[in-house]
Amino acid sequence: MRYVWITLFMACLLLSTGCSEEKEKESKTTSEVEAAEVDTTQVETPSVEGAKAHVQKYIDRFLGGDETVRDGLLSFQGVGFARFNSIEIISSQQRYSESGEKIDGMFSIRMKVTGIETVKGRSIEKIIERAVINSGYGYKILGADF
């Protein structure tokens, strides 16, 4: 009879321990969800680093085989690349108006594109400059449809 009581007592202890662990997990999960909600509502301050990261994301997609971003990313006519060897960001800076005033949320990203020319098969290199804007709703490459 003692063994039955001891067994029941142990079972109760295990159950209560398990319940408290689940409550801790629930409270952690709830706090993680609340933290994630806070993060998504925060507005990102436009920065040169953010614009550069946005363009790099599309460079990685293009070099990974996604041809849908080619025109929006590179946007040049008349240069026929049969193959691209590399695309690298060589500079990124704040954009200024012709009068020298800072244009908030607008950035200039320059890329060096190297590859093989379609017609002659020789190596070519082009410098491409793209304007990136962030008007408070995320970054966008001007002239790109993505």
Long-range contacts (C-beta under 8 A, 24 or more apart in sequence): 43-136, 44-134, 44-138, 46-104, 46-105, 46-107, 46-134, 46-136, 46-139, 48-92, 48-93, 48-94, 48-107, 49-92, 50-134, 50-139, 51-92, 51-107, 51-109, 51-132, 51-134, 51-139, 52-89, 52-92, 52-107, 52-109, 54-132, 54-139, 54-141, 55-89, 55-92, 55-109, 55-111, 55-130, 55-132, 55-141, 56-89, 58-141, 58-144, 58-146, 59-87, 59-88, 59-89, 59-111, 62-87, 63-87, 68-146, 69-144, 69-146, 71-144, 72-141, 72-143, 72-144, 72-145, 72-146, 73-130, 73-141, 73-144, 74-113, 74-128, 75-128, 75-130, 75-143, 75-144, 76-126, 76-128, 79-117, 79-124, 79-126, 80-117, 80-118, 80-119, 81-113, 81-115, 81-116, 81-117, 81-118, 81-124, 82-115, 82-116, 82-117, 82-118, 82-121, 83-115, 83-116, 84-113, 84-114, 84-115, 85-114, 85-115, 85-116, 85-123, 86-112, 86-113, 86-114, 86-115, 87-111, 87-112, 87-113, 87-114, 88-112, 90-127, 95-131, 105-133, 105-134, 105-135, 105-136, 106-131, 106-132, 106-133, 106-134, 107-131, 107-132, 107-133, 107-134, 108-132
